[in-house]
Every structure is written in structure tokens, then in C-alpha cells.
Amino acid sequence: MTDLPKGIYAITIQDVNGCQSETEATIQTFTRRDVQENTFFTCVASEVGRDTVFLINEFGCDSIIINITRNGRTAPSFFTKTTCEPAEAGIDTLVLQNQFGCDSLIITNFILSISDTTFVSRTSCDINAAGISTEMLTNTAGCDSIVVITTTFSDKDVLIVQASTCNVEEVGIDTLRFINRLGCDSLIITQTTLRGQPDTTFLERVTCDVNSVGLDTVFLLNQAGCDSLVITNAVFGFPTAPRISSSTDLPICLGDTVLLTVTNYSSGLQWLRNGQAIVGATNTMFAATEAGIYAATFTNDEGCSVVSVSREVRLLPAPLVPFFSNVGNLLSLQKPEAFEGLTLQWYLNDTLIVGATEPDYCATTSGKYTLIVTNPTTGCTTIYEETIVYDPTQNCLVSIASLEKNWLPAVYPNPYSEDFYLTLEVPYPTRATVTMVDVFGRTLLQTEVVLSVGQFKSSFSTGHLANGIYWLKVEADGKIWATKILKQSQR
């Protein structure tokens, strides 16, 4: 029996006579003690806690009862509401009973929401609708809201537009009726005037391209914005040849200039010399300094070119440069035989020296000496100038005259080929220095001789010198005599 689980069972009993009877039996599990836990809620804070009670159950065993008491109070509830009545504004408190029988606090904050007023402006095309009207509405808080509507009358408007046209048929007044942005009628009046009319221009041009000959028509807009018809008639031909004027038709001297000018064109030019283009010479004027045949070529925008009638510029030969040397302040023209038939003129510091027209000139002061040689036939001149420092120890005017008068110096032969002789008439015993220099003043020969009373004669050999002009100078007792000698060797 102890192996059967707890429950109610049916039992059949048979007696000794063999009779059977039935009955019920309840089987309970034996336990020594049981534990029971109960939960309660209280509104008194001091009653909250846990309580344990020990009892004897029906089987005589210990039975434990645990009673747990919990707090049944709830926290206050807060609410916010709006009201349109000023008397209702404020805080209201309400005490209720919750499910555990405890007090429940409900706090409600009533906020006053007053009525508001809104102003609205609008326009109307109906004059009868103009004025102020009022409407009563309910706002979001449920309070009265006043809407004040101000209606302004908007009359019809008229827009006048000015326009212009090239078509005479469009000139006049045109009226259009629209609805403006306010929904009212809008009248647009367009006044169209004639700003201009199409015009036609006839042009004529010359072309050297046979394929371009004929009429060409182009449609453009004139300054009034109207159609403009340009008719160009291209005729075959070449442009007019350039016309050249010259500052002189006479021959010029070397260093002078002939100014050539194209008189009928200002652009598209190219100057030629002897049939060749002159680099960079494209202006209307050209200064010619060289001899040759000059012409100008004109090329128009279409590439057609034409050459002018040529002009010849002739140059006259200039005389040789008149180089001169300085020996003892005596300025002497080199190779004077090359200047025969030409006129000479000496200058000092660019000022003409009156009467100084000989190949030699005795300088008496320092300065810039200039010798100008002129060809009287052509008028061409050549110039040579040099700065001379005057030597006060040399006097080419007085000394030479003194020696020539008393000593009668002479050189022969002159010109010479190899040797020449110097002769002097010595009036008293003395010494003399004989010096030979070239045209550049360089000393080539210098010797000292002892002179006795009477005639002095000495030969000088200069075969090693080149042909040309040299100066021979004799100095004795502070007197100087100088003369030019010409060497011409027969070779």
C-alpha cells in the first residue's frame, strides 16, 4: 500500500461465505510538516514586512505560515489641462481609493487659455465686398477666437506698353484684356511705332579673281534693327598702282638720303630695291641711302597686287677721307696728290679757320681740328677730324721761317727712290738733330750731326721703308725746319 500514489481508490472485500462488498479508501501521503506563504497589502507603512507563524497540522506535524505584507499605496498622479474660464485656473487636488483600498492623490493644473483675435487683410474686385467683417471661431484650446477681416477694393489696372517695328503694317494701337494676379480685369494697351524700314546698299569692288566676278547679296540688320540688303558688284580688275614722290631726282652724295613716299595708299605696301623686297619696309615712306631701282607694291584685302612705277636713286662718289698727321704742331694732309682739283677747308672746334685751305696747317692751340674736302663738281664732301694737343716747345711758324732764311735747307731728289740728300748753309759752328717720321708721327730715323761753317751735305738711305709720304725735321739752336718727302721706289 505504501507504494501507491496519493488518491482515492475502490476496494472489493469478499467474506468467508464468498460474498463480496465494495467500499472507497483515501490514501494520503504522510508528511511531517508543510509551509504556507500568504501575501497581503496595507495602507500603513509601519505594517509592511514579513511575519512567520509555526502551527501543528492535522497530521500532527509542524506547519509554517509565512505572511508577507506589501505597501498598497500609489504615487500621486499629475495632470495639466487648459481652461477658458479664469476662475478655473489653478491647481485642483482629488483623493480616491485604489484597488487595495488605499488613498490615491490626483493633482490637476488648470492653465488659462484666453480668447485670441486674428487680423486678416485681403483684396476684392467687388466694391460691395470692401470693408471690415468679423468671424467667431474656436481655437485649438476650445476657446473663442475672433477673426477680423479687412477687405480692400482693387480696381482694374491698365498697362501701356511702347513697342517699335520695321513693318509699317504693324504700326498702331493694340488692346488686350487679361486677369491680373488679384483676379481682376487687366487691360494692356500696346502702342507700336515705326522705328525704321529695310534699306538697300549697293557696293562695287574690284577683284583680280575671275571666279569672284558678279553680284553678291547679303542680308544684315541695320542700326534700327531692320533688315538691310547689301548688294556688292564685283568687277574684274586690279587696284590702282602706288604713286611715288621723291624728295629729289638728282644724284645724291654717299651718306645723303632720298625720301620716297607713296601718296595714294596708307597700308598694304612693300618697298622693293632692284626687284627684291626690303625687309620691314612696309610704311608709306622709305629713306633710300643706297643706289638702286626702287618701287612699291600694293596688295589689297583680296590678295591682288600691283607694282608702282620705279624710281632710280643714284649715288655720287665721295672724295677720299682726308687723313692728316701732326708733326711738331704741323698738321699735314696725307697723300695730297690724291686731292688735286678738290677744295680743302680747316676747322677748329667746328669753327671755320679763315684762309686755311692748304694741305698743311700749323696748329697754335689745342682742340678738335677738322679737315673737309669738297668735290666742286658734285658738291660731295668728306670729313676727317682729330683732337690735337698743342706742344709749346714746337713752333712750326717762326722756326721754320728762321731756318729757311738763314740756313737755306734743301732735300733732293724729292720724290726719291732709295737715298736722298740734305744740304744746309751753316752760318756758325753748331750741332743739329735730323729726324724722319711717318704720317702717324712715329720716329723712323734720328741722328745728330756736327756742323761747320759753310755748306753741309749728307745722304740718307731709307731703302727699307715703304713708299709713301714722310716728314724730315731739322732742329738746331732752338730752330726747327720740316719738310715733306715722298718715296717712290721703281720696282
C-alpha positions as CSV (number, residue, x, y, z in Angstrom):
1,M,0.0,0.0,0.0
2,T,2.8,2.4,0.7
3,D,3.9,2.1,-2.9
4,L,0.6,3.5,-4.2
5,P,0.4,7.2,-5.0
6,K,-1.8,9.6,-3.1
7,G,-5.5,9.5,-4.2
8,I,-9.0,7.7,-3.8
9,Y,-9.2,4.0,-4.5
10,A,-12.2,1.4,-4.8
11,I,-11.7,-1.7,-2.7
12,T,-13.6,-5.1,-3.1
13,I,-13.9,-7.3,0.0
14,Q,-15.0,-11.0,0.0
15,D,-16.1,-12.7,3.2
16,V,-15.7,-16.3,4.1
17,N,-19.0,-17.1,2.6
18,G,-17.8,-15.9,-0.7
19,C,-19.9,-12.7,-0.7
20,Q,-18.3,-9.6,-2.0
21,S,-18.8,-6.0,-0.9
22,E,-17.2,-2.7,-2.3
23,T,-16.0,0.4,-0.4
24,E,-13.7,3.5,-1.1
25,A,-10.4,4.2,0.6
26,T,-8.4,7.5,0.5
27,I,-4.7,7.3,0.5
28,Q,-2.8,10.4,1.8
29,T,0.9,10.9,1.7
30,F,2.3,11.2,5.1
31,T,4.2,14.5,5.7
32,R,5.7,15.7,8.9
33,R,5.1,19.4,8.2
34,D,4.1,21.9,5.4
35,V,4.9,25.6,4.6
36,Q,2.3,28.1,3.5
37,E,3.1,31.6,2.2
38,N,0.4,34.4,2.2
39,T,0.7,37.9,0.6
40,F,-1.2,41.0,2.0
41,F,-1.4,44.7,1.1
42,T,-1.6,47.5,3.6
43,C,-2.0,51.3,3.5
44,V,0.0,51.7,6.7
45,A,3.7,52.0,6.1
46,S,4.6,50.5,9.6
47,E,2.7,47.3,8.8
48,V,4.8,46.5,5.8
49,G,7.0,43.5,6.4
50,R,7.3,39.7,6.8
51,D,5.7,37.5,9.6
52,T,6.2,33.8,10.2
53,V,3.8,31.5,12.3
54,F,4.5,27.9,13.4
55,L,1.4,25.6,13.8
56,I,0.6,21.8,14.1
57,N,-1.2,20.5,11.0
58,E,-3.9,17.8,11.0
59,F,-1.3,15.1,10.9
60,G,0.3,16.5,14.0
61,C,3.3,17.8,12.1
62,D,4.8,21.3,12.2
63,S,3.2,23.7,9.7
64,I,4.8,27.0,8.8
65,I,2.7,30.0,7.7
66,I,4.6,33.0,6.2
67,N,2.6,36.2,5.9
68,I,4.1,38.9,3.6
69,T,2.6,42.4,3.9
70,R,3.3,44.8,1.0
71,N,2.7,48.6,0.6
72,G,-0.6,49.2,-1.2
73,R,-0.3,53.0,-1.6
74,T,0.3,54.5,-5.1
75,A,2.2,57.7,-6.1
76,P,0.3,60.9,-6.8
77,S,-0.8,61.5,-10.4
78,F,-0.1,64.9,-12.1
79,F,-2.2,66.3,-15.0
80,T,-2.2,69.6,-16.9
81,K,-5.4,71.0,-18.6
82,T,-6.4,74.2,-20.2
83,T,-9.5,76.2,-19.4
84,C,-11.2,79.2,-20.9
85,E,-12.6,80.4,-17.5
86,P,-10.2,82.4,-15.4
87,A,-12.0,81.1,-12.2
88,E,-11.0,77.6,-13.0
89,A,-7.3,78.4,-13.4
90,G,-5.0,76.9,-10.7
91,I,-4.2,73.5,-9.0
92,D,-7.0,71.1,-8.0
93,T,-6.4,68.0,-5.8
94,L,-8.7,64.9,-5.7
95,V,-8.4,61.9,-3.3
96,L,-9.6,58.5,-4.5
97,Q,-9.4,54.8,-3.3
98,N,-7.2,52.4,-5.3
99,Q,-7.7,48.7,-5.7
100,F,-6.1,48.0,-2.4
101,G,-8.3,50.4,-0.5
102,C,-5.6,53.0,-0.1
103,D,-5.9,56.7,-0.7
104,S,-4.8,57.8,-4.3
105,L,-3.9,61.5,-4.9
106,I,-4.7,63.1,-8.3
107,I,-3.3,66.7,-8.8
108,T,-4.6,68.7,-11.8
109,N,-3.0,72.0,-13.0
110,F,-5.6,74.1,-14.9
111,I,-3.9,76.7,-17.3
112,L,-5.9,79.6,-18.5
113,S,-6.2,80.0,-22.3
114,I,-7.9,83.2,-23.2
115,S,-9.7,84.0,-26.4
116,D,-7.4,85.4,-29.3
117,T,-8.0,87.8,-32.1
118,T,-6.6,87.5,-35.7
119,F,-6.5,90.3,-38.2
120,V,-6.6,89.3,-41.9
121,S,-6.2,91.7,-45.0
122,R,-7.4,90.8,-48.4
123,T,-8.4,92.5,-51.7
124,S,-11.5,92.1,-53.8
125,C,-12.5,93.2,-57.3
126,D,-16.1,93.7,-56.0
127,I,-16.6,97.1,-54.4
128,N,-19.5,95.9,-52.4
129,A,-17.3,93.4,-50.6
130,A,-15.0,96.1,-49.3
131,G,-15.0,96.8,-45.6
132,I,-14.4,95.0,-42.2
133,S,-16.1,91.8,-41.2
134,T,-15.8,89.7,-38.0
135,E,-16.0,85.9,-37.6
136,M,-16.1,83.9,-34.3
137,L,-14.2,80.6,-34.3
138,T,-12.9,78.1,-31.8
139,N,-9.2,77.9,-31.3
140,T,-7.2,74.7,-30.5
141,A,-7.8,75.3,-26.8
142,G,-11.5,75.3,-27.3
143,C,-11.8,79.0,-26.6
144,D,-13.4,81.6,-28.7
145,S,-11.2,83.1,-31.5
146,I,-12.1,86.3,-33.2
147,V,-11.0,86.8,-36.9
148,V,-11.2,90.4,-38.1
149,I,-11.1,90.5,-42.0
150,T,-10.3,93.8,-43.7
151,T,-11.3,93.7,-47.4
152,T,-9.8,96.4,-49.8
153,F,-11.2,97.1,-53.1
154,S,-8.8,96.6,-56.1
155,D,-9.8,98.3,-59.2
156,K,-8.9,97.2,-62.8
157,D,-5.4,98.2,-63.9
158,V,-4.2,99.5,-67.2
159,L,-0.7,98.8,-68.6
160,I,0.6,100.8,-71.5
161,V,3.5,99.2,-73.5
162,Q,5.6,101.0,-76.1
163,A,6.9,98.9,-79.0
164,S,8.6,99.5,-82.3
165,T,8.6,97.6,-85.6
166,C,10.2,97.6,-89.0
167,N,6.8,96.6,-90.6
168,V,4.6,99.6,-91.4
169,E,1.5,97.4,-91.3
170,E,2.1,96.7,-87.5
171,V,2.1,100.4,-86.6
172,G,-0.9,101.4,-84.3
173,I,-2.6,100.6,-81.0
174,D,-3.5,97.1,-79.9
175,T,-5.6,96.3,-76.8
176,L,-5.6,93.0,-74.8
177,R,-7.7,92.1,-71.7
178,F,-6.2,89.7,-69.1
179,I,-6.9,88.7,-65.5
180,N,-4.3,90.1,-63.1
181,R,-2.9,88.3,-60.1
182,L,-5.8,89.6,-57.9
183,G,-8.3,88.1,-60.2
184,C,-9.4,91.5,-61.6
185,D,-9.5,92.6,-65.2
186,S,-6.2,93.9,-66.6
187,L,-6.0,96.0,-69.7
188,I,-2.8,96.0,-71.8
189,I,-2.5,98.7,-74.4
190,T,0.4,98.3,-76.8
191,Q,1.4,101.4,-78.8
192,T,3.6,100.3,-81.8
193,T,5.6,102.9,-83.7
194,L,7.8,102.5,-86.8
195,R,11.5,102.5,-85.8
196,G,12.9,102.1,-89.3
197,Q,12.5,100.4,-92.6
198,P,14.6,97.9,-94.5
199,D,17.3,99.6,-96.6
200,T,19.4,98.5,-99.6
201,T,23.1,99.4,-100.1
202,F,24.9,99.0,-103.4
203,L,28.7,98.5,-103.3
204,E,31.2,97.9,-106.0
205,R,34.6,96.4,-105.7
206,V,37.5,95.4,-107.9
207,T,38.8,91.8,-107.9
208,C,41.6,90.1,-109.7
209,D,39.9,86.7,-109.1
210,V,37.8,85.9,-112.2
211,N,35.7,83.5,-110.1
212,S,34.6,86.3,-107.8
213,V,33.2,88.5,-110.5
214,G,29.4,89.1,-110.3
215,L,26.7,90.2,-107.8
216,D,26.7,89.1,-104.2
217,T,23.8,89.7,-101.8
218,V,24.0,89.7,-98.0
219,F,21.1,90.3,-95.5
220,L,22.2,92.2,-92.4
221,L,20.5,94.2,-89.6
222,N,20.8,98.0,-89.8
223,Q,21.2,100.2,-86.8
224,A,17.4,100.3,-86.4
225,G,17.4,96.5,-86.2
226,C,15.6,96.2,-89.5
227,D,16.7,94.0,-92.4
228,S,19.4,95.6,-94.5
229,L,20.2,94.3,-98.0
230,V,23.8,94.8,-99.2
231,I,24.4,94.1,-102.9
232,T,28.0,94.0,-104.0
233,N,29.0,94.1,-107.6
234,A,32.5,92.6,-108.1
235,V,34.2,93.8,-111.3
236,F,37.4,92.2,-112.6
237,G,40.4,94.4,-112.5
238,F,43.5,95.4,-110.4
239,P,43.9,98.1,-107.9
240,T,45.5,101.4,-108.8
241,A,49.3,101.3,-108.8
242,P,51.0,103.2,-106.0
243,R,52.2,106.7,-106.9
244,I,55.7,107.5,-105.6
245,S,57.0,111.0,-104.9
246,S,60.7,111.7,-104.3
247,S,62.5,114.4,-102.3
248,T,64.9,114.8,-105.2
249,D,65.5,113.4,-108.7
250,L,69.2,114.4,-108.6
251,P,72.1,112.1,-107.7
252,I,73.0,112.2,-104.0
253,C,76.3,112.0,-102.3
254,L,77.2,109.0,-100.3
255,G,75.7,109.4,-96.8
256,D,72.8,111.5,-98.0
257,T,69.2,110.3,-98.2
258,V,66.4,110.3,-100.7
259,L,62.9,110.2,-99.1
260,L,60.4,108.2,-101.2
261,T,56.7,108.5,-100.4
262,V,53.6,106.6,-101.6
263,T,50.9,109.2,-101.9
264,N,47.7,107.2,-102.6
265,Y,47.9,104.3,-100.1
266,S,48.4,104.1,-96.3
267,S,48.7,100.3,-95.8
268,G,49.3,97.1,-97.7
269,L,52.6,98.3,-99.0
270,Q,56.0,96.7,-99.6
271,W,59.1,98.5,-100.8
272,L,61.4,96.9,-103.4
273,R,65.0,97.6,-104.3
274,N,66.3,96.1,-107.5
275,G,63.2,93.9,-107.6
276,Q,63.8,92.4,-104.1
277,A,61.6,93.1,-101.1
278,I,63.3,95.3,-98.4
279,V,62.8,93.6,-95.0
280,G,60.5,95.6,-92.7
281,A,59.9,98.4,-95.3
282,T,56.1,98.5,-95.3
283,N,55.3,102.1,-94.4
284,T,54.2,104.9,-96.8
285,M,57.7,106.5,-96.6
286,F,61.2,105.0,-97.2
287,A,64.5,106.7,-96.8
288,A,66.9,105.4,-99.5
289,T,70.6,105.6,-98.8
290,E,71.8,103.2,-101.4
291,A,71.9,103.4,-105.2
292,G,69.3,101.2,-107.0
293,I,65.9,101.0,-108.6
294,Y,63.1,101.5,-106.1
295,A,59.4,100.6,-106.4
296,A,56.5,99.9,-104.1
297,T,54.0,97.0,-104.3
298,F,50.4,97.4,-103.0
299,T,48.3,94.3,-102.1
300,N,44.6,94.8,-101.3
301,D,42.4,92.6,-98.9
302,E,41.7,90.2,-101.7
303,G,45.3,89.5,-102.4
304,C,45.5,91.5,-105.6
305,S,48.9,93.1,-106.0
306,V,50.2,95.9,-108.3
307,V,53.7,97.5,-108.6
308,S,54.4,101.2,-108.9
309,V,56.5,102.9,-111.5
310,S,60.1,102.6,-110.4
311,R,62.4,105.4,-109.2
312,E,66.2,105.3,-109.6
313,V,68.4,106.6,-106.8
314,R,72.0,107.4,-108.0
315,L,74.9,108.0,-105.7
316,L,77.9,110.2,-106.5
317,P,81.4,109.1,-105.3
318,A,82.7,110.8,-102.3
319,P,86.3,112.1,-102.0
320,L,88.8,110.1,-100.1
321,V,88.9,110.6,-96.3
322,P,91.4,113.5,-95.7
323,F,93.6,111.9,-93.1
324,F,96.2,114.3,-91.7
325,S,99.2,113.8,-89.3
326,N,100.7,116.0,-86.6
327,V,104.5,116.7,-86.6
328,G,105.7,119.5,-84.4
329,N,102.2,121.1,-84.4
330,L,102.2,121.0,-88.2
331,L,99.0,119.3,-89.5
332,S,99.7,117.8,-92.9
333,L,97.2,116.1,-95.3
334,Q,98.4,112.6,-96.3
335,K,98.7,111.8,-100.0
336,P,97.9,115.3,-101.1
337,E,98.3,114.3,-104.7
338,A,95.0,112.3,-104.4
339,F,93.2,115.5,-103.6
340,E,94.2,117.6,-106.6
341,G,91.3,119.6,-108.0
342,L,89.4,119.4,-104.7
343,T,88.9,122.2,-102.3
344,L,90.1,122.0,-98.7
345,Q,89.0,123.8,-95.6
346,W,90.4,123.6,-92.0
347,Y,88.1,124.0,-88.9
348,L,89.0,124.4,-85.2
349,N,86.3,123.2,-82.8
350,D,83.7,123.2,-85.6
351,T,84.6,126.9,-86.5
352,L,85.9,127.7,-89.9
353,I,89.5,128.9,-90.0
354,V,89.6,131.8,-92.5
355,G,92.2,131.3,-95.2
356,A,93.1,127.7,-94.0
357,T,92.6,126.0,-97.4
358,E,96.1,124.4,-97.9
359,P,97.1,120.8,-97.3
360,D,99.1,121.9,-94.3
361,Y,98.1,123.9,-91.3
362,C,100.2,124.9,-88.3
363,A,98.3,124.4,-85.1
364,T,98.7,127.1,-82.5
365,T,96.4,125.8,-79.8
366,S,94.9,122.5,-78.6
367,G,91.4,121.5,-79.8
368,K,89.4,119.4,-82.3
369,Y,90.8,120.0,-85.8
370,T,88.6,119.1,-88.8
371,L,89.6,119.0,-92.5
372,I,86.7,118.9,-95.0
373,V,87.4,118.1,-98.6
374,T,84.8,119.0,-101.3
375,N,84.4,118.0,-104.9
376,P,83.4,121.3,-106.6
377,T,81.8,119.4,-109.4
378,T,79.4,117.2,-107.4
379,G,79.4,119.1,-104.1
380,C,80.1,115.8,-102.2
381,T,82.2,116.2,-99.1
382,T,84.3,114.0,-96.8
383,I,85.4,114.9,-93.3
384,Y,88.2,113.8,-91.0
385,E,88.7,115.2,-87.6
386,E,91.2,114.6,-84.7
387,T,91.9,116.2,-81.3
388,I,95.3,117.8,-81.3
389,V,97.3,118.5,-78.1
390,Y,99.5,121.6,-78.8
391,D,103.2,121.2,-78.0
392,P,104.5,124.6,-76.8
393,T,108.1,123.5,-77.4
394,Q,107.5,123.4,-81.1
395,N,106.8,126.4,-83.2
396,C,106.1,125.5,-86.8
397,L,105.6,129.1,-87.8
398,V,108.7,131.0,-86.6
399,S,111.4,128.3,-86.5
400,I,110.8,127.1,-90.0
401,A,110.9,130.6,-91.4
402,S,114.1,131.4,-89.5
403,L,115.9,128.3,-90.7
404,E,114.8,128.7,-94.2
405,K,116.0,132.3,-94.3
406,N,119.5,131.8,-92.8
407,W,120.4,128.1,-93.3
408,L,118.8,127.6,-96.8
409,P,117.8,123.9,-96.1
410,A,117.1,121.7,-99.1
411,V,116.3,118.0,-99.8
412,Y,116.8,116.3,-103.1
413,P,115.7,114.4,-105.0
414,N,112.1,114.7,-103.9
415,P,110.4,112.4,-104.7
416,Y,113.2,109.8,-104.2
417,S,113.6,106.1,-104.7
418,E,116.3,104.8,-102.3
419,D,118.5,107.7,-101.0
420,F,118.1,111.4,-100.6
421,Y,120.4,114.3,-99.7
422,L,120.1,117.1,-97.1
423,T,122.0,120.3,-97.6
424,L,122.4,123.3,-95.2
425,E,124.3,126.6,-95.4
426,V,125.8,126.7,-91.8
427,P,126.5,130.3,-90.6
428,Y,128.4,129.2,-87.5
429,P,129.6,126.0,-85.9
430,T,126.9,124.1,-84.0
431,R,125.2,120.8,-83.7
432,A,121.9,119.7,-85.3
433,T,119.4,116.8,-84.9
434,V,117.9,115.2,-88.1
435,T,114.6,113.2,-87.5
436,M,112.5,111.3,-90.0
437,V,108.9,110.4,-89.0
438,D,105.9,108.9,-90.8
439,V,102.5,110.4,-91.2
440,F,101.5,109.0,-87.9
441,G,104.3,110.8,-86.1
442,R,106.4,107.6,-85.5
443,T,110.1,108.2,-85.5
444,L,111.9,106.1,-88.2
445,L,115.3,107.8,-88.2
446,Q,117.1,110.1,-85.9
447,T,120.8,111.3,-85.9
448,E,122.9,114.1,-84.5
449,V,125.4,115.8,-86.8
450,V,128.3,118.3,-86.2
451,L,128.0,121.3,-88.4
452,S,130.9,123.5,-89.5
453,V,130.6,126.9,-91.1
454,G,129.8,126.6,-94.8
455,Q,127.8,124.1,-96.8
456,F,126.7,120.9,-95.1
457,K,125.7,117.9,-97.3
458,S,124.7,114.4,-96.1
459,S,122.9,111.4,-97.7
460,F,120.3,109.2,-96.0
461,S,119.5,105.7,-97.1
462,T,115.9,104.6,-96.5
463,G,115.5,101.7,-98.9
464,H,113.9,99.6,-96.2
465,L,110.9,102.0,-95.9
466,A,107.7,101.5,-97.9
467,N,106.6,104.0,-100.5
468,G,104.7,107.0,-99.1
469,I,104.9,110.4,-97.5
470,Y,107.4,111.1,-94.7
471,W,108.5,114.2,-92.7
472,L,112.1,115.3,-92.4
473,K,112.7,117.6,-89.4
474,V,116.0,119.5,-88.6
475,E,116.5,121.1,-85.2
476,A,119.4,123.5,-84.5
477,D,119.8,126.1,-81.8
478,G,116.1,126.1,-81.0
479,K,115.1,126.5,-84.6
480,I,113.1,123.9,-86.4
481,W,112.7,123.2,-90.1
482,A,110.5,120.4,-91.5
483,T,109.5,119.3,-95.0
484,K,107.6,116.5,-96.6
485,I,109.4,114.0,-98.7
486,L,107.9,111.4,-101.0
487,K,109.4,107.9,-101.5
488,Q,108.6,106.3,-104.8
489,S,110.7,103.3,-105.5
490,Q,111.0,102.0,-109.0
491,R,110.0,98.3,-108.7
